[in-house]
Amino acid sequence: MNFVKDKLHTNREHFLLSVDYIIDKLYTFSLREIVLKSFYISSSMTYYLNAYDYRENIDRDLEVHDVFKLINIYGYGVCKQFCLLFGFLTDIFNIPNKILYIGKKGEYSIDHFVIEVFYDSKWHFFDPMMKLFFKKGKDIVSLKEIEKGEYEAIVGDLVPEKWLLFNPEKSYFKNENSFKKAYLNMFENVEEFTLIDERYFYKKQLLKKKSIIKWYCYNEKKFLPKYSNIETIDKGFGIVLNKRIPSNENIQFKNYLISYNNPFKSKEIYINDFPLLILDIKICIEEVTNIQIVINDNYFDLSNSDGGQYLFNVVSDSYDINLFEHPIYSLYLKSEVNIIKYQILAQSTYLKDKIVKLLL
């Protein structure tokens, strides 16, 4: 595949969003305004299970903690991803912040990630997943003020539906007063969330192997593939807990179907470090033939393929494996006959569209 250097946001559509785009839109605002914009951007994510669990496999640990991928591919996650995005957006403007783990064990047992941001000479508490903060007059108060009850109003969604999504057995969440009590009880146990923590082996592995000091990274893609056509597919497929699933009532995935002509009609396709997560590939070939595919260092041989269907489905059925145990950004495909054109089905996110609207 040929790659060309290009802007990461195109006039045709925001195919990829870069941090430069966000900075260009925000840098003229005051610190308070930047924080509030960052809060609403991070709150625009969808609350849903992670695509990949960072604790299960250290080699894919930063997949959902890569902010570039969070903005351009996923746009969903649990409370930690909401806070990581918020923390990143304030970090790029050198605004101090700290991600906090709060939790209360007991009858009303829930735990959570929230964030505090420092501006106007004091700390301010935000919960981006719940889209809420606490106010006294016109001021957004700090966590310590919340602990002391020094607030006048709760602004946002202090409702239990998000917790019930994955904890339906916790019936006390169904009562808003009980949920409010459980939420406020979490403030009895607060600690700063940091990688420098000897209690957890995976944190030590991250520090040792990835050379990061915060929980996120940002690996921006500098090159876009040269394409002939891009089709947007709403309510498509996405990855949840290492598996490809269709959109459902709780989460809607956005896909791109990217078509490439193969003018030289070669018999091989090399895709290396594609900017979006690859969900499937379809090829147009001249006749029925044998096809070899290498994905994540695994070799697959498909006999008597006509190339008229998505090949990952065929591979999964033929070999009875989960192809998405690791994210797919690169692959090699070889046909015994010429490949006329091919299509890549890739995962994107509605979060890009929300961010663009919020920054207008």
Secondary structure, 3 states (H helix, E strand, C coil): CCEEECCCCCCCCCCCCCHHHHHHHHCCCCHHHHHHHHHHHHHCCEECCCCCCCCCCHHHCCCCCEHHHHHHHHCEECHHHHHHHHHHHHHCCCCCEEEEEEEECCCCCEEEEEEEEEECCEEEEEECCCCEEEEECCEECCHHHHHCCCCCEEECCCCCHHHHHHCCCCHHHHCHHHHHHHHHHHHHCEEECCCCCCCCHHHHHHHHHHCCCCCCECCCCCEEECCCEEEEECCCEEEECCEEEECCCCCCCEEEEEEEECCCCCCEEEECCCCCEEEEEEEEECCCEEEEEEECCEEEEEEEECCCCCHHHHHHHHHCCCHHHCCCCCEEEEECCCEEEEEEEEEECCHHHHHHHHHC
